[in-house]
């Protein structure tokens, strides 16, 4: 029995189970770190009918994933008020006394899609979420890419023509990075209403598809993923996928000569199979990995 926490800046989703078919789920708003973590711990204790073996956390960030760091498991420089430099993984580990797997929310979602979703059997792919923020998880050679800390794909710089789009961007750190131009809050600030309120023929979607395609072409040319999964609230507009595919093909202009990009873009840029459960399911995978690591260390 494993516990799972998907920690978002707006809400927490918690689960107990072993796979997507046997999970007990709950969710509640994200408030202070102490109160929200306590609610998660209470749920995990109450719902586990037998002893929890480990807990997995997929968290909003930035977070510290360096195992040798004194602040491993912390949420670090987040703009989320009150959560800066919070020892998230440590608080859960201390309260429950079990191994804790810890990663970004998008990396957790990538793991969920790799195990049970639209990326099964793929060694290299991207999972991206476009919603309140923009984040990405990369699986390379079957392993989640961490690197120095972890990728911050939403904060890449993309071309921004101020003559055609005078909006300065919403990111408090970078202004008009990809997240600052194409996240849900950026769309709302630019157009005066949230994405779900904009009709399909609104000019917002042409601009949104272009910005997202600029991000995708960067990752196609640098990471060469075998598939790209696009989740998050903004991507619930199904027509947006085809617009992004068309723009991506135009931007690549036949340079990367792979059949997936030249003939099968409708199978290359796709929604996650697990929908909005990718993150919480992936947190179960993180818990399983943490438990297995403990078992391996305990073996003679």
N, C-alpha and C positions, 0 to 999 in steps of 0.2 A: 504494500500500500504506500503510495507516494502522495505528497502534498505539492501543490503548484500555486504560484502567485504570478499573475500578470499585472504589473504595477504601471499604471498610466497616470499622466498628470491630471486627468479628470476623474478617472474611476479605477478601482481595483477589481480584478476578477480573480477569484480563488476557487480551487478545485481539490478534491481528493479522489484518487482512483489509480488505475494502471494503464488505461488506454482511452481513446475518445468515446468508446461505447459504454463505459462504466463510471464516468465521472459524476460526482456530486458537485454542483456549481452554485456560486453566489456572487454578487457584485454589490459594491457600495461606493459612494463618492470618496475621492481623495481629499482628506483634510490635512491635519498636521501629521508629521511622520510618526509620532508616538501613538496618537489615537488610531490612525489608519493601520499601522502595523499590529497594534493590539487587536483590532477587529479581525485581521487576517489570521492571527495566531489562535484566537478564540474559535474561529470557524474550523480551522484545521484540527484542533483538539476535539471539538464536538462531533465532527463528521467522520472521523476515522474510527471505524468499528474495531480495528485492531491496530497495533502499534505502527506508527509511521516509520518508514525506513530512511527517508530522506525528503528534503523539500527542494524544489527548483524555483528560481525567481528569474523572470524576464522583466527587466525594469527600464523605465524611461531614464534618460541620462542627461549629460554624460556620466559614466560610471568608471570606476577603477577595476580593471580586470586582471591586473598584474599580480600573479600569485605571491610573488616575493615582496610586494609593496605593503608597507604598514597600514595603508588605507584600502587594501583589497576589499571589495564588497561595498564600498561607499558610493553613494550618489555624490558627485563632486560639484561642478560649476553650473548646475542647472539654474535657469531663470525662475523655476518654480519656488515661490516664496516659502521659506522655512525648511526646505529640503537640502539646502547646500551642506556638503560635508557630513552627510548623515550615514552612519554605519548600518546600513540596511541589512545586509547578509548577517552581520554579527548579531544584530538584535534578534533575528529569527533563530539563528543557531543557539544563542544563549537560552532563549525561551523554550525551545523544543528539544535541545540536546541531540540533534541529528545532523548528518552531513547536509550542507546546503550547496546546491549548484547555482551559480550566479552568472548572468549574462545580460546583454541588452535585450529589450523587448523584440526588436526586429531579428536579432540572431536567434532568439527562442522561436519566433514564428518560422524562420527558415528551417530550424530543426524539426518543427512539427510537420511542415510540408514535405521535408525529406523522408520522414518516417511513415507518415500516413496520408500525405496529400499529393499535390500536383508535381512534386519533384522526386517522387520515388524512383530509384535506380539511376538518378543523375548525380554525377560526381562534381559538377560545376554548374552553379546557377545563382541567381540573385532573387532575393525577396525584398520588395520595397513597399513601404506604406506611405500613402499620401492622404493626410488628414489634418489633424490639429498641428502636426509637424510633418516633416518628411525624413524618413530614416531608411537605411538599407542594411541588409545582412547578406554577406557573400559566403557561399560554400565553395571552397576550392580544393580539388583533390579529395573530396569527401569530408573535409574539416571546415568548421566555421573560421573565417579569417578574423584574427584579432590584430596582429601587427603591434605597433607601438602601444596603442590603447585599444581602440576599435574604430572601424571606419565611421566617418560622419558624412554619409553620402548626401544628406540634405543640404550640406553647407558648401558644396562645390560652387564655383563661380561659372556662370553661363553668360553668353552674350545677352545684353540688355539694351535694346534700342530705345533710348529715352524719348525720341521723337514720336515713335508709335505707341509707346507705353511709358507715360510720365510717372507712373506710380513708383515711389522710391524704395519700396520693399518693407517688410514687416519684421525682419530679423533684428533683435536688439544688439547682436554682435556684428553682423555683416551687412545689414540693409538688404541689398538685392542679390543675395545668394539664391540658390534654387528654392530653398524653403521660404525665403523672404518674398519670393515672387509667385510661388505656385502652391503653397499650403492652403488649407481651408480658410484660416484667418486672413491670409493675404487676399484671397478671392473676395471675402466678405468686405474687407476694407476698401478694395478697389471698386467693387461693383455695388456696394450698399446692401447686399443681401447674402446669406449663406449659399454655398454651392447648390444644395438641394432645392433652393428656391429659384434657380436660374433655368429658363427653358432651354430645350436642346438646341434651338437655333440662335441662341445668344452668342454675341461675339466673344464672350468670356471663354467659351470652350475651345475656340480656334487658338487663342493665346495660350490657354492652359495646356492643350495638346502639344503645342510647339515647345513650350518650356520643358515639359516632361520628356519629349523626344530628344531635346538637346542633352538632358541628363543621361538618357539611355544610350545615345550614340557614344558618349564619353566612356561608359562602362563596357559597351560592346567592344570598343577599340582598346581598352586597357585590361579588362579581366576576361574577355572572350567567354561569357557564360553560355551554357547550352540552352538555357531558358530563363525568362524573366517573368516573375510573378508580381502583379501590382494589386495591392490591397489598400485598405483604408477607406474612410468615408467619402472622399472625393471620387474614388473609383467605383462607387455604387451606380454612377451614371454609365450604363453599359455602352452607350454610343461612343464614349470617350476612348475606348480601346481601339476601335477602328481608326479614329482620327490620329491617335498616337502611332499606330502601325504605319499609316500612310506617310506621316511626317518622318518617322524613323527611316523608312525605306528611301525617301527622297534625300535625307541628310547623308546616309551611307553611300548613295549613288553607285551601288554595285561594286564598291571597293572590297568589302569583305565577302569573298566568294564562297559562301556556305549556303547549302540548299535551304536551311532553316530561315535564312535572312532574305533569300532571293525568291523563294517560292512558297514558304510556309510560315509567313509572319503571323498568321492567325493562330498558329500553334506555338509560336515563340514568345509572344507577349500575351499573357493570359491571366485570368483571376486565380487566386489561391483556391484550391479545392475545398479546404476546410473553412473558408469564409472568415467570419470574425472570430473563429475559435483557434486559428493558427497559433496565436501567442500562448494561450493557456495550455493547449496540447503540447506545444514545444517546451513549456516549463516542466511538464511531466518527464520529457526526455532529459532535461537538465537534472532533475531529481534522480532519475535512473542512473545517469552517468556519475553523479556524485556518490551514490551508493556503491556502484561497481568499483569506483576508484578506492573507496574505503576498504572494500573486500580484497582488492588486489594488494593493498598495502598491508593488510592483516595476514595475508597468506605467507607461509614460510618460504 
